[in-house]
Amino acid sequence: MKNPVLSSAKVLILIFLFSLFSFTGDKDPLHNREFTISLSETKNGVVAKKVIMDRLKFKDGKLYSDFLRSKFGYKAIRYRINKD
């Protein structure tokens, strides 16, 4: 005859292990988000009147920027979020 306490303990351990593996990684709060920003150059403490519009997209741990692609040739930049 099986011990019911031992069987329920096995079930609880399986549930605990499943929850550990399913919730180990924190979700990236920036994943699939898109932002429109404006960039302005500052020289000698004076902000230039010309403003550059840019679009930032975050996907799969990479940052995509229209400005960085056209100006410097970067397709994507990897990023990582560290929590304290």
N, C-alpha and C positions, 0 to 999 in steps of 0.2 A: 504494500500500500504506500502511495506517495505521500510525502509530508506536504500539506497545503501551505505552510509557511515558507518552505523552501521553494515551491513552485511560484508563489507570489513574489518572492525575492528575486527569482530569475527574471520574471516579467518586469519588475521595477528596474533591474539593472539594464535590461534591453532598452527600455524606454529612456533611461538616463543616457545610455550610449548613443542612441539615435538622436536625442536632443543635442548632445555635444557636437556630433558631426554635422547636423543640419544648421546650427547656429554659430559655428566657429568664426566665420569671417564676417566682419561688419560690412554692411552694404556701403558702396561709394555714394555719398550724398550728391555728387556732381554728375553721376552717370546719366547720359542722355539729356543733359541740360544745355541750353544755349543762351548766351548773353550778348547783347549789343553794347559795345563800349565806345567811348571817344578818347582818343589819345591826343595830347598836346605837348609840344616841345618847350622846354624851359631853358633859356640862355641868360646867364648872368642875373638870375632871379626874376626875369621877365618872361611871362607866359606868351608864347606866340599866338597870333590871332587865328592861324590856320589850325583847324581841328581835323584829325583823321578818324574816320569811323571804322570800327573793326567788329567782327563777329567772332566770338569764342565759343567753340563747341567742345564738350567733354564726352568721351565715349570710350569704354573699355580701358580705362587708365591712361588715355592719351588726350592731349589738348590740341585742338585744331584751330588755327588762326589764319584768316585771310591775309592780314597784314604781314605776319611772319613768313607766310609762303611767298608772297610777292616780293618782299624786301630782302629776305635772307635765304629763301629756298627751302625752308623747313616744311615738310609735309605734316608732321605731328611731333609733339614733344611728350614723352612719358612723364607722368606725375604720380606722386604717392602722398597720401594723407596720413600723417602720424598723429595719434592721440596721446595725450599725457594721462 
